[in-house]
Amino acid sequence: MKRNYATAILCIITLAGCAANHRYQLSKDDAGRLVRLDTQTGEVTLIEGDQLTPVKGSAATAVQTAPQDEQIPQVVFPDGGKKWPTLTLPELGNTQAELTSYWHNGELHYVLELHPLSKRLKLVYKGYYSNPSFSLIVNNAAGKRVVWTNLPTSHLKHTTNKTRNMEQLSVEGVIRISKDEYDNLAKWELRWNP
């Protein structure tokens, strides 16, 4: 009988220690199974009875099994290309967001780069969140929204930026816009939609 109490007390102390440092988060996946997220390593573990099974493709297992990531050359923009001020996204582990754009033939061409690859950003890329996206918004000098597009995270590519020598997520796209509208763009925003 004393052994059962000792075991129960040991379990309570262990769980309290895990909760105190917020290392693990428990939730259910899309199939309704119980999963544990290690917030320090990004590893996702499936909990089935008394068995812990690492989920293939989670951050910790991906480091061991990921194929060579794509390395893309730096984009050279034509005259009139614009590098926008860098934004910080604290909700994604202080990830930096960089936007570069140019106008050509009735279209705004853009490249969005997110770096460094924080633990939270890795979870976004690996599909931990269901249907997440970013909203890219660009306003004119008067504060009026001129450009808005939804960027599902499934469109992000895991790349290596050669200039910074750093892993990042990036996406390229085009949006129809007039030359006058493009010339009057003044400020951009990037919103995370988990």
N, C-alpha and C positions, 0 to 999 in steps of 0.2 A: 504494500500500500504506500509506504514512504517513497518507494522508487517511482511510482506514478506521479506523486506530487513533485518530486525532484525533476522529473522529465517535463512536467507541465510548466514549472517555474523556469526551467532552462529555456523552453520554447518561448515563453513570454518575454524573457530578457533579450533573447536573440531578435525577436520581432520588434521589440521596442528600440533596439540598437539600429536596426535597418530603417525604421521609421524616423528615428532622430536625425540621421544624416541624409534622408531622402534619396538614397542611392537607387532604390528600386521603386518602380511604379507598376501596379497591377491594373490590367484592363482586359477587355474581351476583344478578340479579333472579329472580322466580318463573319466567320463561321460560328461565332458564339463561344469559342474556346478561351480559356483563361491563359493570358500571356503575361510575362514579367519583362519589363524594360529596365535594363541597367543604364541609369542616366549618366554614368561615368564613361562607359565603354561603348554604349549604343547597342549592345547585344540584346536581342529579343529571344526569350526562352519560353517554350510552350510548357505549361504545367498540366500534367495528366496524372491524377492520383498522387503517388509519391515519386513520380518520374519527372525530371527536368530535361527537356530536349531542346537544344539550340535550334532556332529557326534558320533554315538555309536562306542566305541573302541578307541577314541582319548585318549590322555594321562590323561586328567582331569576326563573323565567319566570312564576310565579303573581303576582308583584308587578306585572308589566306587563299580565297578561291577566285578573286576577280581577274578577268583577263586583262591584258594590257589595255589601259584606257587610251582613248583617242587623243592624239596631240594635234591641235589645229594651228596653222600658222596665224600670226597676228594679221588682222584685217587692215588693209591699207585703204583708207577712205579717200575719195576724190576731193577736189577743192570744195570748200563749203561744208565739209564734215565737221561735226561738233561733238566734243567730249563734254558731257554734262557733269555737274558737281556730284561727288560720291555721297551716297546715302548710307546710313547705318541702320540695320534692322535688329534692335535689341531682342525682339521676340524670337529670333533665330540665332541666338548666341553671339550677338554683335557682328553679324555678317555684314560685309561691305557690299553695296550694290553699285555697279558702274554701268552707265548707259552711254553709248556712242551712236550717233545717227548722221545720216546725210539724206538729201533729197535728190531724186533722179526720176525723170519721166513720170511725174504725177504721183510718186510714192515716197513715203518716208521709210527708209531702210534703217533698221536698228540692230544693235548687238547689246544684249544685257548679260553682264557677268556678275556672279555672286561668289564671294570668297572671303575669308578662308573657309574651307569645308569643315564647319563646326559639327559637333555631334548632332545637334538638332537638324542642321541642313542635310546631313547624311541620312537621317531618318526620313526626311521629306523625299529625298531622291530614291530611297529604297522602298517607298510605298507604305510606310508605317501609318500615315494618315489616309483616310478615304476621301478621294476626290478633292485634294487641295489644289489651290491655284494662286497666282499672283495677279493683281490688277495693276497694269501700267497706265498711268495717267500723266498727260502733259498739258499744261495750261499756257495761255498766252499772257502777255504782260498785264492785262486787265484782270487776270485771275479766272478767266472763263476756260472751261474744259474744252480743248480742241481735239485731243487724241485720248481714246480709251480703248484698251484691249484686255481681254482675259487670257492669261497664260497658264494653262494646266501644267502642273509640275511634271507630268509625263513627257512634255516636250523638251525638258531640260536635258542637256548632254553633260556628262562628266568628262571634263577636259583638263589639260594642263596648260597653264598660261606660261609661255616661254619667257616673257619679260620678267614676271614676278617669280618664276620657277615655283609655282604653287598650283595645287589642285583647285578646281573651281567647277561650278555649274554654269552653263551658258545657254543662251537661246538667241536665234536670229529670226527676224521677221520683217514684213512690210505692211504698211498701212496707207491706203489711198488718202492723199491730202494735197491741197493746192500749194504752189510755191509761196504765195503770200502768207498762207496760214503757217507754213513751215518757218518762214523768216520771222514771224511774230511769236514763235514759241519761246517761253521764258523760264518755266519752272516745271520740274517733274516730280512725281511721287511713285512709290512702289508699295502696294499694300499686300500683306500676307493674309490669305483666306484659308485657314486650316479646315 
